[in-house]
Amino acid sequence: MRLAVEEPGVATPVVEPVVRVRPAPRYKVFVHNDDVTPMIFVVDVLRGIFGLDARRAAEVMLEAHTSGVAFVIALSLEQAEFRVDQAHSLARAARFPLTFTYEPE
């Protein structure tokens, strides 16, 4: 809080607005197993679109393969939507049913 002096000897408090910055809600992205999409394709998508390193991409792909679904990354809603759409576009262009979903964290 600052004090403003309007008259000599009289100080008036100046109230400054409080700015609170909240981080954008994050969304968890998941990859789902299917019986058609090659494992190497899944790894390539995880690396190229979601930015996972080779080791992490392989781990995520194997978890999805054995468990049916695996957590990929948490992103803002806009980024989750964008990257999932990109991944689906690549998969459909290659005629694979690879599926990603996202949900609030």
Jmol script that loads the backbone (N, CA, C; Angstrom):
load data "model"
ATOM      1  N   MET A   1       0.847  -1.160   0.000  1.00  0.00           N
ATOM      2  CA  MET A   1       0.000   0.000   0.000  1.00  0.00           C
ATOM      3  C   MET A   1       0.898   1.229   0.000  1.00  0.00           C
ATOM      4  N   ARG A   2       0.515   2.177  -0.813  1.00  0.00           N
ATOM      5  CA  ARG A   2       1.241   3.446  -0.872  1.00  0.00           C
ATOM      6  C   ARG A   2       0.412   4.522  -0.186  1.00  0.00           C
ATOM      7  N   LEU A   3       1.040   5.605   0.135  1.00  0.00           N
ATOM      8  CA  LEU A   3       0.335   6.749   0.699  1.00  0.00           C
ATOM      9  C   LEU A   3       0.459   7.912  -0.271  1.00  0.00           C
ATOM     10  N   ALA A   4      -0.654   8.553  -0.529  1.00  0.00           N
ATOM     11  CA  ALA A   4      -0.648   9.728  -1.395  1.00  0.00           C
ATOM     12  C   ALA A   4      -0.799  10.958  -0.522  1.00  0.00           C
ATOM     13  N   VAL A   5      -0.053  11.968  -0.838  1.00  0.00           N
ATOM     14  CA  VAL A   5      -0.128  13.204  -0.069  1.00  0.00           C
ATOM     15  C   VAL A   5      -0.886  14.224  -0.909  1.00  0.00           C
ATOM     16  N   GLU A   6      -2.115  14.546  -0.464  1.00  0.00           N
ATOM     17  CA  GLU A   6      -2.936  15.508  -1.200  1.00  0.00           C
ATOM     18  C   GLU A   6      -2.789  16.905  -0.613  1.00  0.00           C
ATOM     19  N   GLU A   7      -2.637  16.978   0.685  1.00  0.00           N
ATOM     20  CA  GLU A   7      -2.430  18.247   1.364  1.00  0.00           C
ATOM     21  C   GLU A   7      -1.185  18.095   2.222  1.00  0.00           C
ATOM     22  N   PRO A   8      -0.481  19.137   2.429  1.00  0.00           N
ATOM     23  CA  PRO A   8       0.682  19.015   3.305  1.00  0.00           C
ATOM     24  C   PRO A   8       0.261  18.503   4.680  1.00  0.00           C
ATOM     25  N   GLY A   9       0.914  17.446   5.151  1.00  0.00           N
ATOM     26  CA  GLY A   9       0.640  16.896   6.465  1.00  0.00           C
ATOM     27  C   GLY A   9      -0.491  15.889   6.514  1.00  0.00           C
ATOM     28  N   VAL A  10      -1.204  15.619   5.378  1.00  0.00           N
ATOM     29  CA  VAL A  10      -2.312  14.655   5.368  1.00  0.00           C
ATOM     30  C   VAL A  10      -1.975  13.565   4.352  1.00  0.00           C
ATOM     31  N   ALA A  11      -1.916  12.344   4.817  1.00  0.00           N
ATOM     32  CA  ALA A  11      -1.627  11.209   3.932  1.00  0.00           C
ATOM     33  C   ALA A  11      -2.883  10.394   3.744  1.00  0.00           C
ATOM     34  N   THR A  12      -3.170  10.058   2.516  1.00  0.00           N
ATOM     35  CA  THR A  12      -4.332   9.247   2.183  1.00  0.00           C
ATOM     36  C   THR A  12      -3.842   7.930   1.577  1.00  0.00           C
ATOM     37  N   PRO A  13      -4.320   6.791   2.081  1.00  0.00           N
ATOM     38  CA  PRO A  13      -3.873   5.514   1.510  1.00  0.00           C
ATOM     39  C   PRO A  13      -4.397   5.340   0.082  1.00  0.00           C
ATOM     40  N   VAL A  14      -3.551   4.800  -0.770  1.00  0.00           N
ATOM     41  CA  VAL A  14      -3.932   4.487  -2.149  1.00  0.00           C
ATOM     42  C   VAL A  14      -4.040   2.970  -2.240  1.00  0.00           C
ATOM     43  N   VAL A  15      -5.211   2.503  -2.575  1.00  0.00           N
ATOM     44  CA  VAL A  15      -5.433   1.061  -2.685  1.00  0.00           C
ATOM     45  C   VAL A  15      -5.146   0.634  -4.112  1.00  0.00           C
ATOM     46  N   GLU A  16      -4.201  -0.290  -4.244  1.00  0.00           N
ATOM     47  CA  GLU A  16      -3.856  -0.808  -5.564  1.00  0.00           C
ATOM     48  C   GLU A  16      -4.571  -2.145  -5.758  1.00  0.00           C
ATOM     49  N   PRO A  17      -5.056  -2.389  -6.971  1.00  0.00           N
ATOM     50  CA  PRO A  17      -5.764  -3.658  -7.204  1.00  0.00           C
ATOM     51  C   PRO A  17      -4.828  -4.852  -7.012  1.00  0.00           C
ATOM     52  N   VAL A  18      -5.365  -5.902  -6.470  1.00  0.00           N
ATOM     53  CA  VAL A  18      -4.601  -7.127  -6.283  1.00  0.00           C
ATOM     54  C   VAL A  18      -4.785  -7.983  -7.533  1.00  0.00           C
ATOM     55  N   VAL A  19      -3.693  -8.318  -8.155  1.00  0.00           N
ATOM     56  CA  VAL A  19      -3.741  -9.134  -9.364  1.00  0.00           C
ATOM     57  C   VAL A  19      -3.333 -10.547  -8.996  1.00  0.00           C
ATOM     58  N   ARG A  20      -4.243 -11.464  -9.201  1.00  0.00           N
ATOM     59  CA  ARG A  20      -3.947 -12.874  -8.930  1.00  0.00           C
ATOM     60  C   ARG A  20      -3.904 -13.610 -10.254  1.00  0.00           C
ATOM     61  N   VAL A  21      -2.822 -14.289 -10.453  1.00  0.00           N
ATOM     62  CA  VAL A  21      -2.653 -15.063 -11.680  1.00  0.00           C
ATOM     63  C   VAL A  21      -2.858 -16.526 -11.334  1.00  0.00           C
ATOM     64  N   ARG A  22      -3.830 -17.126 -11.994  1.00  0.00           N
ATOM     65  CA  ARG A  22      -4.080 -18.554 -11.788  1.00  0.00           C
ATOM     66  C   ARG A  22      -3.584 -19.303 -13.013  1.00  0.00           C
ATOM     67  N   PRO A  23      -2.888 -20.385 -12.802  1.00  0.00           N
ATOM     68  CA  PRO A  23      -2.468 -21.171 -13.969  1.00  0.00           C
ATOM     69  C   PRO A  23      -3.690 -21.771 -14.661  1.00  0.00           C
ATOM     70  N   ALA A  24      -3.575 -21.918 -15.964  1.00  0.00           N
ATOM     71  CA  ALA A  24      -4.669 -22.510 -16.736  1.00  0.00           C
ATOM     72  C   ALA A  24      -4.872 -23.952 -16.283  1.00  0.00           C
ATOM     73  N   PRO A  25      -6.124 -24.414 -16.256  1.00  0.00           N
ATOM     74  CA  PRO A  25      -6.362 -25.820 -15.903  1.00  0.00           C
ATOM     75  C   PRO A  25      -5.606 -26.735 -16.869  1.00  0.00           C
ATOM     76  N   ARG A  26      -5.138 -27.838 -16.362  1.00  0.00           N
ATOM     77  CA  ARG A  26      -4.392 -28.774 -17.205  1.00  0.00           C
ATOM     78  C   ARG A  26      -5.250 -29.999 -17.492  1.00  0.00           C
ATOM     79  N   TYR A  27      -4.923 -30.638 -18.599  1.00  0.00           N
ATOM     80  CA  TYR A  27      -5.662 -31.820 -19.047  1.00  0.00           C
ATOM     81  C   TYR A  27      -4.676 -32.954 -19.268  1.00  0.00           C
ATOM     82  N   LYS A  28      -5.049 -34.128 -18.763  1.00  0.00           N
ATOM     83  CA  LYS A  28      -4.226 -35.321 -18.922  1.00  0.00           C
ATOM     84  C   LYS A  28      -4.564 -35.964 -20.263  1.00  0.00           C
ATOM     85  N   VAL A  29      -3.530 -36.264 -21.041  1.00  0.00           N
ATOM     86  CA  VAL A  29      -3.699 -36.922 -22.333  1.00  0.00           C
ATOM     87  C   VAL A  29      -3.359 -38.401 -22.154  1.00  0.00           C
ATOM     88  N   PHE A  30      -4.198 -39.251 -22.740  1.00  0.00           N
ATOM     89  CA  PHE A  30      -4.003 -40.696 -22.665  1.00  0.00           C
ATOM     90  C   PHE A  30      -3.948 -41.291 -24.064  1.00  0.00           C
ATOM     91  N   VAL A  31      -3.156 -42.339 -24.220  1.00  0.00           N
ATOM     92  CA  VAL A  31      -3.128 -43.109 -25.463  1.00  0.00           C
ATOM     93  C   VAL A  31      -3.780 -44.456 -25.163  1.00  0.00           C
ATOM     94  N   HIS A  32      -4.570 -44.933 -26.126  1.00  0.00           N
ATOM     95  CA  HIS A  32      -5.304 -46.193 -25.966  1.00  0.00           C
ATOM     96  C   HIS A  32      -4.722 -47.255 -26.887  1.00  0.00           C
ATOM     97  N   ASN A  33      -4.677 -48.464 -26.387  1.00  0.00           N
ATOM     98  CA  ASN A  33      -4.175 -49.580 -27.176  1.00  0.00           C
ATOM     99  C   ASN A  33      -5.197 -49.986 -28.233  1.00  0.00           C
ATOM    100  N   ASP A  34      -4.696 -50.458 -29.343  1.00  0.00           N
ATOM    101  CA  ASP A  34      -5.543 -51.104 -30.346  1.00  0.00           C
ATOM    102  C   ASP A  34      -4.726 -52.242 -30.955  1.00  0.00           C
ATOM    103  N   ASP A  35      -5.384 -53.098 -31.699  1.00  0.00           N
ATOM    104  CA  ASP A  35      -4.706 -54.277 -32.236  1.00  0.00           C
ATOM    105  C   ASP A  35      -4.145 -54.071 -33.640  1.00  0.00           C
ATOM    106  N   VAL A  36      -4.198 -52.834 -34.147  1.00  0.00           N
ATOM    107  CA  VAL A  36      -3.813 -52.577 -35.531  1.00  0.00           C
ATOM    108  C   VAL A  36      -2.582 -51.676 -35.650  1.00  0.00           C
ATOM    109  N   THR A  37      -2.544 -50.610 -34.888  1.00  0.00           N
ATOM    110  CA  THR A  37      -1.470 -49.624 -35.029  1.00  0.00           C
ATOM    111  C   THR A  37      -0.126 -50.211 -34.605  1.00  0.00           C
ATOM    112  N   PRO A  38       0.887 -50.133 -35.484  1.00  0.00           N
ATOM    113  CA  PRO A  38       2.217 -50.657 -35.123  1.00  0.00           C
ATOM    114  C   PRO A  38       2.825 -49.887 -33.950  1.00  0.00           C
ATOM    115  N   MET A  39       3.542 -50.617 -33.115  1.00  0.00           N
ATOM    116  CA  MET A  39       4.150 -50.003 -31.932  1.00  0.00           C
ATOM    117  C   MET A  39       5.096 -48.865 -32.305  1.00  0.00           C
ATOM    118  N   ILE A  40       5.864 -49.044 -33.368  1.00  0.00           N
ATOM    119  CA  ILE A  40       6.819 -48.004 -33.759  1.00  0.00           C
ATOM    120  C   ILE A  40       6.094 -46.730 -34.195  1.00  0.00           C
ATOM    121  N   PHE A  41       4.925 -46.871 -34.791  1.00  0.00           N
ATOM    122  CA  PHE A  41       4.138 -45.700 -35.173  1.00  0.00           C
ATOM    123  C   PHE A  41       3.699 -44.939 -33.929  1.00  0.00           C
ATOM    124  N   VAL A  42       3.248 -45.663 -32.926  1.00  0.00           N
ATOM    125  CA  VAL A  42       2.826 -45.034 -31.665  1.00  0.00           C
ATOM    126  C   VAL A  42       4.004 -44.290 -31.041  1.00  0.00           C
ATOM    127  N   VAL A  43       5.158 -44.918 -30.985  1.00  0.00           N
ATOM    128  CA  VAL A  43       6.350 -44.277 -30.429  1.00  0.00           C
ATOM    129  C   VAL A  43       6.700 -43.018 -31.215  1.00  0.00           C
ATOM    130  N   ASP A  44       6.635 -43.094 -32.527  1.00  0.00           N
ATOM    131  CA  ASP A  44       6.940 -41.925 -33.366  1.00  0.00           C
ATOM    132  C   ASP A  44       5.975 -40.773 -33.099  1.00  0.00           C
ATOM    133  N   VAL A  45       4.696 -41.074 -32.918  1.00  0.00           N
ATOM    134  CA  VAL A  45       3.703 -40.033 -32.619  1.00  0.00           C
ATOM    135  C   VAL A  45       3.965 -39.438 -31.240  1.00  0.00           C
ATOM    136  N   LEU A  46       4.244 -40.282 -30.272  1.00  0.00           N
ATOM    137  CA  LEU A  46       4.532 -39.789 -28.921  1.00  0.00           C
ATOM    138  C   LEU A  46       5.756 -38.884 -28.907  1.00  0.00           C
ATOM    139  N   ARG A  47       6.748 -39.206 -29.698  1.00  0.00           N
ATOM    140  CA  ARG A  47       7.954 -38.380 -29.770  1.00  0.00           C
ATOM    141  C   ARG A  47       7.706 -37.112 -30.580  1.00  0.00           C
ATOM    142  N   GLY A  48       7.129 -37.262 -31.757  1.00  0.00           N
ATOM    143  CA  GLY A  48       6.984 -36.131 -32.677  1.00  0.00           C
ATOM    144  C   GLY A  48       5.934 -35.115 -32.273  1.00  0.00           C
ATOM    145  N   ILE A  49       4.826 -35.568 -31.748  1.00  0.00           N
ATOM    146  CA  ILE A  49       3.720 -34.650 -31.432  1.00  0.00           C
ATOM    147  C   ILE A  49       3.700 -34.273 -29.966  1.00  0.00           C
ATOM    148  N   PHE A  50       3.989 -35.221 -29.096  1.00  0.00           N
ATOM    149  CA  PHE A  50       3.896 -34.946 -27.662  1.00  0.00           C
ATOM    150  C   PHE A  50       5.245 -34.642 -27.019  1.00  0.00           C
ATOM    151  N   GLY A  51       6.338 -34.752 -27.788  1.00  0.00           N
ATOM    152  CA  GLY A  51       7.653 -34.341 -27.305  1.00  0.00           C
ATOM    153  C   GLY A  51       8.308 -35.263 -26.301  1.00  0.00           C
ATOM    154  N   LEU A  52       7.881 -36.509 -26.226  1.00  0.00           N
ATOM    155  CA  LEU A  52       8.502 -37.459 -25.310  1.00  0.00           C
ATOM    156  C   LEU A  52       9.835 -37.911 -25.883  1.00  0.00           C
ATOM    157  N   ASP A  53      10.801 -38.192 -25.006  1.00  0.00           N
ATOM    158  CA  ASP A  53      12.056 -38.739 -25.506  1.00  0.00           C
ATOM    159  C   ASP A  53      11.822 -40.212 -25.862  1.00  0.00           C
ATOM    160  N   ALA A  54      12.779 -40.805 -26.552  1.00  0.00           N
ATOM    161  CA  ALA A  54      12.608 -42.169 -27.069  1.00  0.00           C
ATOM    162  C   ALA A  54      12.292 -43.173 -25.965  1.00  0.00           C
ATOM    163  N   ARG A  55      12.998 -43.061 -24.860  1.00  0.00           N
ATOM    164  CA  ARG A  55      12.787 -44.020 -23.765  1.00  0.00           C
ATOM    165  C   ARG A  55      11.385 -43.883 -23.169  1.00  0.00           C
ATOM    166  N   ARG A  56      10.992 -42.658 -22.871  1.00  0.00           N
ATOM    167  CA  ARG A  56       9.662 -42.432 -22.268  1.00  0.00           C
ATOM    168  C   ARG A  56       8.566 -42.835 -23.246  1.00  0.00           C
ATOM    169  N   ALA A  57       8.735 -42.521 -24.520  1.00  0.00           N
ATOM    170  CA  ALA A  57       7.732 -42.890 -25.527  1.00  0.00           C
ATOM    171  C   ALA A  57       7.553 -44.408 -25.576  1.00  0.00           C
ATOM    172  N   ALA A  58       8.647 -45.150 -25.518  1.00  0.00           N
ATOM    173  CA  ALA A  58       8.565 -46.617 -25.529  1.00  0.00           C
ATOM    174  C   ALA A  58       7.864 -47.124 -24.269  1.00  0.00           C
ATOM    175  N   GLU A  59       8.170 -46.512 -23.120  1.00  0.00           N
ATOM    176  CA  GLU A  59       7.527 -46.917 -21.866  1.00  0.00           C
ATOM    177  C   GLU A  59       6.012 -46.691 -21.927  1.00  0.00           C
ATOM    178  N   VAL A  60       5.613 -45.528 -22.424  1.00  0.00           N
ATOM    179  CA  VAL A  60       4.182 -45.205 -22.522  1.00  0.00           C
ATOM    180  C   VAL A  60       3.499 -46.163 -23.488  1.00  0.00           C
ATOM    181  N   MET A  61       4.117 -46.408 -24.628  1.00  0.00           N
ATOM    182  CA  MET A  61       3.534 -47.320 -25.615  1.00  0.00           C
ATOM    183  C   MET A  61       3.357 -48.718 -25.013  1.00  0.00           C
ATOM    184  N   LEU A  62       4.363 -49.206 -24.291  1.00  0.00           N
ATOM    185  CA  LEU A  62       4.275 -50.543 -23.691  1.00  0.00           C
ATOM    186  C   LEU A  62       3.217 -50.602 -22.598  1.00  0.00           C
ATOM    187  N   GLU A  63       3.091 -49.531 -21.826  1.00  0.00           N
ATOM    188  CA  GLU A  63       2.047 -49.501 -20.796  1.00  0.00           C
ATOM    189  C   GLU A  63       0.664 -49.555 -21.439  1.00  0.00           C
ATOM    190  N   ALA A  64       0.469 -48.802 -22.510  1.00  0.00           N
ATOM    191  CA  ALA A  64      -0.818 -48.839 -23.213  1.00  0.00           C
ATOM    192  C   ALA A  64      -1.054 -50.235 -23.792  1.00  0.00           C
ATOM    193  N   HIS A  65      -0.011 -50.830 -24.309  1.00  0.00           N
ATOM    194  CA  HIS A  65      -0.127 -52.165 -24.911  1.00  0.00           C
ATOM    195  C   HIS A  65      -0.535 -53.211 -23.873  1.00  0.00           C
ATOM    196  N   THR A  66       0.028 -53.119 -22.687  1.00  0.00           N
ATOM    197  CA  THR A  66      -0.265 -54.132 -21.659  1.00  0.00           C
ATOM    198  C   THR A  66      -1.490 -53.799 -20.812  1.00  0.00           C
ATOM    199  N   SER A  67      -1.749 -52.514 -20.586  1.00  0.00           N
ATOM    200  CA  SER A  67      -2.855 -52.111 -19.706  1.00  0.00           C
ATOM    201  C   SER A  67      -4.091 -51.619 -20.443  1.00  0.00           C
ATOM    202  N   GLY A  68      -3.933 -51.327 -21.721  1.00  0.00           N
ATOM    203  CA  GLY A  68      -5.065 -50.829 -22.503  1.00  0.00           C
ATOM    204  C   GLY A  68      -5.092 -49.320 -22.651  1.00  0.00           C
ATOM    205  N   VAL A  69      -4.471 -48.622 -21.708  1.00  0.00           N
ATOM    206  CA  VAL A  69      -4.421 -47.156 -21.769  1.00  0.00           C
ATOM    207  C   VAL A  69      -3.220 -46.690 -20.955  1.00  0.00           C
ATOM    208  N   ALA A  70      -2.631 -45.546 -21.350  1.00  0.00           N
ATOM    209  CA  ALA A  70      -1.482 -45.014 -20.611  1.00  0.00           C
ATOM    210  C   ALA A  70      -1.511 -43.490 -20.642  1.00  0.00           C
ATOM    211  N   PHE A  71      -1.084 -42.899 -19.529  1.00  0.00           N
ATOM    212  CA  PHE A  71      -0.938 -41.449 -19.424  1.00  0.00           C
ATOM    213  C   PHE A  71       0.241 -41.006 -20.286  1.00  0.00           C
ATOM    214  N   VAL A  72       0.029 -39.927 -21.049  1.00  0.00           N
ATOM    215  CA  VAL A  72       1.081 -39.408 -21.923  1.00  0.00           C
ATOM    216  C   VAL A  72       1.704 -38.141 -21.342  1.00  0.00           C
ATOM    217  N   ILE A  73       0.877 -37.118 -21.104  1.00  0.00           N
ATOM    218  CA  ILE A  73       1.375 -35.808 -20.693  1.00  0.00           C
ATOM    219  C   ILE A  73       0.191 -34.972 -20.214  1.00  0.00           C
ATOM    220  N   ALA A  74       0.453 -33.951 -19.409  1.00  0.00           N
ATOM    221  CA  ALA A  74      -0.583 -33.002 -18.991  1.00  0.00           C
ATOM    222  C   ALA A  74      -0.306 -31.669 -19.680  1.00  0.00           C
ATOM    223  N   LEU A  75      -1.341 -31.101 -20.281  1.00  0.00           N
ATOM    224  CA  LEU A  75      -1.215 -29.874 -21.064  1.00  0.00           C
ATOM    225  C   LEU A  75      -2.396 -28.959 -20.802  1.00  0.00           C
ATOM    226  N   SER A  76      -2.301 -27.718 -21.275  1.00  0.00           N
ATOM    227  CA  SER A  76      -3.464 -26.840 -21.257  1.00  0.00           C
ATOM    228  C   SER A  76      -4.517 -27.439 -22.188  1.00  0.00           C
ATOM    229  N   LEU A  77      -5.749 -27.044 -22.029  1.00  0.00           N
ATOM    230  CA  LEU A  77      -6.827 -27.578 -22.873  1.00  0.00           C
ATOM    231  C   LEU A  77      -6.529 -27.354 -24.347  1.00  0.00           C
ATOM    232  N   GLU A  78      -6.092 -26.154 -24.694  1.00  0.00           N
ATOM    233  CA  GLU A  78      -5.829 -25.846 -26.094  1.00  0.00           C
ATOM    234  C   GLU A  78      -4.739 -26.734 -26.679  1.00  0.00           C
ATOM    235  N   GLN A  79      -3.666 -26.933 -25.904  1.00  0.00           N
ATOM    236  CA  GLN A  79      -2.576 -27.782 -26.377  1.00  0.00           C
ATOM    237  C   GLN A  79      -3.002 -29.246 -26.447  1.00  0.00           C
ATOM    238  N   ALA A  80      -3.768 -29.700 -25.469  1.00  0.00           N
ATOM    239  CA  ALA A  80      -4.244 -31.089 -25.489  1.00  0.00           C
ATOM    240  C   ALA A  80      -5.107 -31.327 -26.722  1.00  0.00           C
ATOM    241  N   GLU A  81      -6.048 -30.431 -26.975  1.00  0.00           N
ATOM    242  CA  GLU A  81      -6.917 -30.568 -28.154  1.00  0.00           C
ATOM    243  C   GLU A  81      -6.100 -30.559 -29.444  1.00  0.00           C
ATOM    244  N   PHE A  82      -5.187 -29.597 -29.535  1.00  0.00           N
ATOM    245  CA  PHE A  82      -4.386 -29.442 -30.746  1.00  0.00           C
ATOM    246  C   PHE A  82      -3.535 -30.679 -31.027  1.00  0.00           C
ATOM    247  N   ARG A  83      -2.820 -31.151 -30.005  1.00  0.00           N
ATOM    248  CA  ARG A  83      -1.927 -32.290 -30.215  1.00  0.00           C
ATOM    249  C   ARG A  83      -2.687 -33.594 -30.447  1.00  0.00           C
ATOM    250  N   VAL A  84      -3.805 -33.775 -29.762  1.00  0.00           N
ATOM    251  CA  VAL A  84      -4.623 -34.969 -30.010  1.00  0.00           C
ATOM    252  C   VAL A  84      -5.157 -34.944 -31.445  1.00  0.00           C
ATOM    253  N   ASP A  85      -5.617 -33.786 -31.894  1.00  0.00           N
ATOM    254  CA  ASP A  85      -6.082 -33.670 -33.286  1.00  0.00           C
ATOM    255  C   ASP A  85      -4.958 -33.974 -34.273  1.00  0.00           C
ATOM    256  N   GLN A  86      -3.756 -33.465 -33.992  1.00  0.00           N
ATOM    257  CA  GLN A  86      -2.613 -33.751 -34.862  1.00  0.00           C
ATOM    258  C   GLN A  86      -2.328 -35.252 -34.913  1.00  0.00           C
ATOM    259  N   ALA A  87      -2.324 -35.880 -33.755  1.00  0.00           N
ATOM    260  CA  ALA A  87      -2.035 -37.317 -33.681  1.00  0.00           C
ATOM    261  C   ALA A  87      -3.089 -38.116 -34.433  1.00  0.00           C
ATOM    262  N   HIS A  88      -4.346 -37.757 -34.247  1.00  0.00           N
ATOM    263  CA  HIS A  88      -5.425 -38.455 -34.955  1.00  0.00           C
ATOM    264  C   HIS A  88      -5.311 -38.249 -36.462  1.00  0.00           C
ATOM    265  N   SER A  89      -4.957 -37.060 -36.884  1.00  0.00           N
ATOM    266  CA  SER A  89      -4.804 -36.797 -38.323  1.00  0.00           C
ATOM    267  C   SER A  89      -3.699 -37.654 -38.923  1.00  0.00           C
ATOM    268  N   LEU A  90      -2.563 -37.730 -38.232  1.00  0.00           N
ATOM    269  CA  LEU A  90      -1.472 -38.580 -38.726  1.00  0.00           C
ATOM    270  C   LEU A  90      -1.895 -40.040 -38.787  1.00  0.00           C
ATOM    271  N   ALA A  91      -2.548 -40.505 -37.740  1.00  0.00           N
ATOM    272  CA  ALA A  91      -2.969 -41.902 -37.694  1.00  0.00           C
ATOM    273  C   ALA A  91      -3.994 -42.208 -38.790  1.00  0.00           C
ATOM    274  N   ARG A  92      -4.949 -41.330 -38.979  1.00  0.00           N
ATOM    275  CA  ARG A  92      -5.976 -41.575 -40.006  1.00  0.00           C
ATOM    276  C   ARG A  92      -5.366 -41.547 -41.403  1.00  0.00           C
ATOM    277  N   ALA A  93      -4.410 -40.646 -41.607  1.00  0.00           N
ATOM    278  CA  ALA A  93      -3.737 -40.583 -42.908  1.00  0.00           C
ATOM    279  C   ALA A  93      -2.993 -41.888 -43.190  1.00  0.00           C
ATOM    280  N   ALA A  94      -2.496 -42.528 -42.142  1.00  0.00           N
ATOM    281  CA  ALA A  94      -1.798 -43.810 -42.287  1.00  0.00           C
ATOM    282  C   ALA A  94      -2.758 -44.996 -42.176  1.00  0.00           C
ATOM    283  N   ARG A  95      -4.043 -44.683 -42.010  1.00  0.00           N
ATOM    284  CA  ARG A  95      -5.107 -45.692 -41.891  1.00  0.00           C
ATOM    285  C   ARG A  95      -4.982 -46.554 -40.630  1.00  0.00           C
ATOM    286  N   PHE A  96      -4.591 -45.907 -39.533  1.00  0.00           N
ATOM    287  CA  PHE A  96      -4.509 -46.581 -38.245  1.00  0.00           C
ATOM    288  C   PHE A  96      -5.565 -46.009 -37.312  1.00  0.00           C
ATOM    289  N   PRO A  97      -6.134 -46.841 -36.434  1.00  0.00           N
ATOM    290  CA  PRO A  97      -7.172 -46.369 -35.505  1.00  0.00           C
ATOM    291  C   PRO A  97      -6.624 -45.827 -34.180  1.00  0.00           C
ATOM    292  N   LEU A  98      -5.361 -45.441 -34.144  1.00  0.00           N
ATOM    293  CA  LEU A  98      -4.737 -44.938 -32.922  1.00  0.00           C
ATOM    294  C   LEU A  98      -5.619 -43.863 -32.285  1.00  0.00           C
ATOM    295  N   THR A  99      -5.860 -43.998 -30.978  1.00  0.00           N
ATOM    296  CA  THR A  99      -6.770 -43.086 -30.279  1.00  0.00           C
ATOM    297  C   THR A  99      -6.103 -42.467 -29.062  1.00  0.00           C
ATOM    298  N   PHE A 100      -6.272 -41.157 -28.943  1.00  0.00           N
ATOM    299  CA  PHE A 100      -5.871 -40.399 -27.774  1.00  0.00           C
ATOM    300  C   PHE A 100      -7.096 -39.730 -27.192  1.00  0.00           C
ATOM    301  N   THR A 101      -7.141 -39.607 -25.882  1.00  0.00           N
ATOM    302  CA  THR A 101      -8.216 -38.870 -25.217  1.00  0.00           C
ATOM    303  C   THR A 101      -7.588 -37.938 -24.194  1.00  0.00           C
ATOM    304  N   TYR A 102      -8.371 -36.986 -23.678  1.00  0.00           N
ATOM    305  CA  TYR A 102      -7.886 -36.114 -22.620  1.00  0.00           C
ATOM    306  C   TYR A 102      -9.027 -35.826 -21.659  1.00  0.00           C
ATOM    307  N   GLU A 103      -8.643 -35.540 -20.409  1.00  0.00           N
ATOM    308  CA  GLU A 103      -9.614 -35.245 -19.367  1.00  0.00           C
ATOM    309  C   GLU A 103      -8.989 -34.258 -18.395  1.00  0.00           C
ATOM    310  N   PRO A 104      -9.812 -33.511 -17.652  1.00  0.00           N
ATOM    311  CA  PRO A 104      -9.247 -32.550 -16.684  1.00  0.00           C
ATOM    312  C   PRO A 104      -8.374 -33.250 -15.656  1.00  0.00           C
ATOM    313  N   GLU A 105      -7.331 -32.561 -15.247  1.00  0.00           N
ATOM    314  CA  GLU A 105      -6.398 -33.120 -14.259  1.00  0.00           C
ATOM    315  C   GLU A 105      -7.019 -33.103 -12.888  1.00  0.00           C
TER     316      GLU A 105
END
end "model"
wireframe off; spacefill off
backbone 0.3
color backbone group
